[in-house]
Amino acid sequence: MKKPVIEDLGILLMRVGAGGMILTHGYPKLMRFFGDEPIKFMDFLGLGATVSLALAVFAEFVCAILVIIGFKTRLATVPLIVTMLTAAFVAHASDPFGRKELPLLYCVIFVAILIFGGGKFSIDGMKNNKSAYYKS
């Protein structure tokens, strides 16, 4: 059974919307990473603030771009999900629920993208369509 186009448009909207919004959190971290100031960031793994910031930049900048364009979409959501759970339950552990709400909302969206994949309107979807075309 073929999936309606509206479902793929919904997935596209989720990918571009959530990826674009999380990118606004990742870009300042990227600038901080390459800035002149000493790195001050939560060391949640015990590997140092620089490594922790690099992992957050990878998730919130690099993986966000991959989600937006729909390349290796499911794989790209995994670091984002881990980062959002870390933000909610480690960085904001002692904060009220209102501070945890945004990272948890992002997490739910990225889990949905993990489940549904990039959809037809993604690089992954185009590659899948080409391989289906060549098989017939």
C-alpha positions in Angstrom: 0.0 0.0 0.0 1.4 3.4 -1.0 1.7 6.1 1.6 -0.2 9.3 0.9 1.9 12.4 0.0 0.5 14.3 2.9 2.3 11.9 5.3 5.7 12.7 3.6 4.9 16.4 3.7 4.3 16.0 7.5 7.6 14.2 7.9 9.3 17.0 5.9 7.7 19.6 8.1 8.9 17.8 11.3 12.4 17.3 10.0 12.9 20.9 8.7 11.1 22.5 11.6 12.7 20.6 14.5 16.1 20.4 12.8 16.1 24.2 12.0 15.0 25.1 15.5 17.6 22.9 17.2 20.2 24.4 14.8 19.6 27.7 16.6 20.9 26.1 19.7 23.8 24.4 18.0 25.2 27.3 16.0 26.0 29.4 19.1 27.7 26.4 20.7 29.7 26.0 17.5 30.8 29.6 17.7 31.7 29.1 21.4 33.7 26.0 20.5 35.8 27.9 18.0 35.9 31.2 19.9 38.7 32.8 21.8 37.2 32.4 25.3 38.0 29.4 27.5 35.4 26.7 27.1 32.9 26.6 30.0 30.4 23.8 29.5 28.9 21.1 31.7 31.1 18.1 31.9 28.4 15.4 32.0 30.6 12.4 31.0 33.7 13.2 33.0 35.7 13.7 29.8 36.1 17.4 30.1 34.1 20.5 29.1 35.7 20.6 25.6 34.7 17.1 24.7 31.2 17.6 26.2 30.7 20.8 24.1 32.1 19.0 21.0 29.5 16.3 21.4 26.7 18.8 21.8 27.9 20.7 18.7 28.0 17.5 16.8 24.4 16.7 17.7 22.8 20.1 17.6 24.7 21.4 14.5 25.9 18.6 12.4 23.1 16.1 13.1 20.5 18.9 12.8 21.7 19.6 9.3 21.6 15.9 8.4 18.0 15.7 9.7 17.0 18.9 7.8 18.3 17.5 4.5 17.2 14.0 5.3 20.5 12.2 4.9 21.1 9.2 7.2 18.1 10.6 9.0 17.4 7.9 11.5 21.1 7.6 12.5 21.3 11.4 12.8 18.4 11.5 15.3 20.2 9.2 17.8 22.8 11.9 19.0 20.0 14.4 19.1 17.8 12.2 21.3 20.7 11.5 23.7 21.6 15.2 23.8 17.9 16.2 24.5 17.6 13.6 27.3 20.9 14.8 28.8 19.7 18.4 28.6 16.4 17.5 30.3 17.6 15.1 33.0 21.2 16.1 33.6 21.7 19.8 32.8 18.2 20.7 34.1 17.9 17.9 36.7 17.2 20.3 39.6 15.1 22.7 37.5 11.3 22.7 37.4 9.5 20.8 34.7 9.1 24.0 32.6 12.8 24.0 32.0 12.8 20.3 31.0 9.8 20.7 28.7 11.6 22.0 25.6 14.3 19.4 25.4 11.7 16.7 26.1 9.5 18.1 23.3 12.5 18.0 20.9 13.2 14.5 22.1 9.7 13.3 21.2 9.9 14.9 17.8 13.3 13.3 17.1 12.0 9.9 18.3 9.1 10.3 15.8 11.6 11.1 13.0 13.6 8.0 14.1 10.6 5.8 13.7 9.3 7.3 10.4 12.6 8.0 8.8 13.3 10.9 6.4 10.2 10.4 4.2 10.0 10.7 0.4 11.2 14.3 0.4 14.6 13.6 1.7 18.0 12.5 0.4 17.3 9.1 1.9 13.9 9.0 0.2 15.4 9.9 -3.2 18.0 7.2 -2.8 15.3 4.7 -1.9 13.2 5.7 -4.9 16.2 5.4 -7.3 17.0 1.9 -6.0 13.3 0.9 -6.4 13.4 2.3 -9.9 16.5 0.3 -10.9 15.1 -2.9 -9.4 12.0 -2.8 -11.7 
